[in-house]
Amino acid sequence: YNRIVLVNHLKQNTTMTLQFIGSFFELNHDTIIYYLGQYHKLKTDKFFRECTSNLKSDLKRLAL
């Protein structure tokens, strides 16, 4: 879950390409596209939000 949130954050808040984000995580851009889709499916799920709330607040504080 945390990787999905981080990928979404990087895509939404940086100028990084899908290819670059994928290479950062040693994944291909297709997997990054899959993660972005998963984020949009899960973002309203209560368990997902609870599991990732600390990471989201840390990312906001770091302004990455």
N, C-alpha and C positions, 0 to 999 in steps of 0.2 A: 504494500500500500504506500509506503513512504517513497519508494522510487517513482510510483505513478504520480504522486503529488509533486515531487521534485521536478520531474520531466515537464509536467504541466506548468509549473512555476517558471521554469527556464524558458519555455516556449512563449508564455504570455508576457514575461517581464524583461526579456533580453532580445537581442537581435540574432541570437544563435539559430543556425539552420537545423533542420531535423537531422541532417547528416552529421553535423558537428556534435549535437547532443548525443546521437547514437554512438559516435566514436568515443566520446567522453565516458560512456558507460560500457563500451566494448559491445555494442549492439548495432544492428542495422536500422536504417530509418523506418523500415516497415514495422519493427517492434515499437519504435517511438510513436508511430501513428496509432498502433494498437493501444498503447498506454494512454494516449490522449483520449481515445474513444472510451476506454475503461473509466478514466477520470470523470468524463461527462455522464456516464451511466451511474457511477457510484457516488457522485458528489452530494446526492440527497439521502444517501443511506446513513442511518444513525450510527451503526457500528463503524463504518468507514470514517465518518467525521470524528468519532471518539478516538479511534486509533491514530489518526493523523493530526489531531488538533495541536499537539506540542510542536510538531514539525512546522505546521503552518504559522504558528505564532513566532517560532524562531526565524523563519524566512522573512516574515514581515519586519522583525527587529533588525535583521542583517541587511535588509534592503537589497537582496540579490536579484 
